[in-house]
């Protein structure tokens, strides 16, 4: 909890020192900054003290600017590795998330290296929206003095693979910038490509910009052990794992709490937690049986030797069938039907979306050797879950809201990889590797008096539990409105007691509920928004910020409902209403966390 007013007064700073409150805010501000960013910040603060550094962020006369746009943290990890190598070579290097960068500063740049992921069906990450709109808008400047290279990350199981990287690459060229290296499009197993790209692109950078061996002394904070990420996870202890839906509910949803060390792991409401899990041993046995391979056979993965069973259990993706895996399996089997399927990208994606690797083995059997098997599979990917707690209230814990994926198809029962692991194969007191995936594009307003409208369905309500805990801890005065939807009031009203307590405490001013399977007529969150259109528009006119968390179809419905509210309550024509909603997003008042 934050200090009371009396404590703050008693804790006023002494000459030359920071108060506890100032120190706390400073620590919050620098959490998650890279070594390069901390290095720049240290020089910046020294410069301020000497009245030598302007308020605007300085632009290097001739250096490397590295921008990253990440949705899950992969682009950031590549960009940080690039920046570390660039700095080690003596190049003047800046590293920034795209949302920290002013798009108009592009005209001042000499060399730009952009690392960007593609979200969903070809969309830029939320953090890249402003730069994307700027470059594709009518006011985009000519960039003839800019040299650049783009590294794209994506998932080839989607139709528009690495579309954001392709769009940025093409647009920079159209504006007159000069490409120093062909764009790289990397799939889920991006690390090998990034390790090759970094020295290659920096060799070109060495030819274009002078080295600068003079270093600014970094803050000591930067010298501690590197931050925890997917390659360096934190080992957390499972504290609590309880079901929060009734036994008769269609979906099993669990509240899961982990113990963490707050000096090693910090998070902000809106962030997600990356969970590294192990595959179901029964699934591994099924694959071993289908391929006729021995569990103890030794294989090589990432230059390490391990048993086939360990590789399948801890390193290989088994529950999400990737089209690239099916295409490679077609080569292994030499099956004409599968080869024909693999030649049709859309049909192959449709086939894979409904199956796991064991289904591919059942449909098209073959007996590969052990190394061939593990090499054709995708690496096991962490699963991301919205964090459902605030560290202001739970300093040494992090909470998740997990829906367990269960379904029956193709004559057998299916269980989700991570959700099955969390629900059935880990006990309280056990250790689990995890890391924080920051989401700076889904944050509470800095001004605590700003009203917020939180819209979510199912487990999309998780971040709002964290939001309200944080606002209570900060003593924010802004009004809070929750619009939540699920199937049944009595079966799956997630965190009902939390919302009731916050209503009673005066923290949650409005709660609007939509339970689609209660009653004769189905009603969803977008229907409730229309019902509450007059009040919703009034909140918007008062400057409310709108948050949407959940599936893509739900978010699209919310966006349409907002436009209809703007038409009915603001007397706007359809085109103007759509522009109104677009403008809310452009100015940071419509924030999405969709999947």
Secondary structure by P-SEA (a helix, b strand, c coil): ccccaaaaaaaccccccccaaaaaaaaaaaccccaaaaaaaaaaaaaaaacccccccccccbbbbbbbbbccaaaaaaaaaaaaaaaaaccbbbbbccccccccccccccbbbbbbbbcccccccccaaaaaaaaacccccccccccbbbbbbbbccccccaaaaaaaaaaaaaabbbbcccbbbbcccaaaaaaaaaaaaaaaaaacbbbbcccccccccccccccccccbbbbbbbcbbbbcccccccbbbbbbbbbbccccccccccbbbbbbbbccaaaaaaaaaaacccccbbbbcccccccaaaaaacccccccccaaaaaaaaaaaccaaaaaaaacaaaaaaaaaaccaaaaaaabbbbbcaaaaaaacccbbbbbbcccccccccccbbbbbbbbbbbbcccbbbbbaaaaaacccccccbbbbbbbbccccccccccccbbbbbbbccccaaaaaaaaaaaaaacccbbbbbbbbcccccccccaaaaaaaaaaaccccbbbbbbcccccccccaaaaaaaaaaaaaaaaaabbbbbbbccaaaaaaaaaaaaaaaaacccccaaaaaaaaaaaaaacccccccc
